[in-house]
Amino acid sequence: MKCLRCGTQNQDAAERCQACHQLLDETEWLDASQGYSGIVPGRNPPALIAYYLGVFSIIPLLGFLLGIAALILGLRGRKIAIEKPEVKGTAHAWIGILLGGFFVLVHLVVVLLVVVA
């Protein structure tokens, strides 16, 4: 049986993938990933992580690094959502990109103002 998550070929009797440990039964996999009615992109972790990092990038000092990570993961999550539309996560990826980018700029401006002053 082929894993829907990573593509690894497993034995037919296997319950979980030997590479990524994902459930191999397609119905269990789809039920587990759609637990929140498709609102939370459980099958697109980069987009989901980008969303949270973008939100938390408002934190002073630490926010600059979180914003950069949100940008990178948001772009990665968006690429995944474009290549595989069934995994969803486009909105979460965009929020990560926009918030991450915005707060990176805000932190840079604040640092420049402090240095100039």
N, C-alpha and C positions, 0 to 999 in steps of 0.2 A: 504494500500500500504506500502511495506517495504522500508525503506530508504537504498539506496545503499552505503551511507557513514558510518552510524553508526549501521544500522541493526534494528532500532526502528520501530515497527509496527505502522502505522498511519492510520487515516480514509482515505477511498478511494477518497474522494473529496478534501482532503488537498493538498494545493499547495507546502507547505514547511514542512519539518520534525519538529515535535514538540520538539524534543530533541536538534538537532544540526542546525536547520533552513536551511538545504540544500534543494535545489529544488528537488521535488520528481519525476517530469517528466523525465524519463530516457534520452530522446533525448536532453532536455535542459541541463541536468547534464553533459552528455558527450560532448556536444558542448562547454559548459563553461569551462570544464576542459582541453580541447584540443585546446584552443584558439591560442596557439603558435606552432601548428603543432606537439605537443608532445615533444618539446624541453625542455620546463619548466615543471617540475613535479608538477603541481598544486594539484594533488591528493596525494602527498607525502610531506607534509610540513616539517617534520623533515629533510629530505634530502636537500630540498631547503634552509632551514635556516642554516643547517650545511655548505653548500657551501659558503654562504655569511659570516658566522662567520669565516670559514677557511681563506677566502680571507682577512678579516679585522683583523685577528689575527697577522698580521705583525706590527700592531700599538704597539709601545713600552709601557711597563707596563701593559696596558689594554689587550694587545694581549695574555698574559698568560691565563687569564680567558676566553677570547673568544676562544682560542685554545682548552681548556678543554671542553667547551660547544660544539664546533664543533665536537670534538671526540665523545662525548656522543650522540649527535643528529645524527651524521653520521652513527654510529652503529645502532641506532634505525631506521633510514631511510633505511639503507641497509636491515635490517631484514624485514621491511614492503615490500620492493621491491622484496625480495625473496619469501615471503609468498603470495603476490598478484602481479604477474608480470605486470598486466594491469595498475597499478598505476605508473610504471616507476620510475626513480630517482636514479638508481644504480650509474650512473656516478657522479651525484651531491653528493651522499653520500660518495663515494670514495674520491672525491676531498676534501670534508670537513674533512674526516678522515686523509688523508695524509697531507694536509696543517695544520690542527689543531695540529696534532702530531708533525710535523716538527717544527712549531713555538713555541710549548710548550718546546721542547728540546732546541731550540735556546735561548729562554728566560731564561731557567734554566742555560745554559752554561754561558750566560752573567752575571747573578746574581752571579754564583760561581766565575767567574773571577774577578768581582768587590769586592767580599768578600775576596778573596785570596790576591788581590792587595792591 
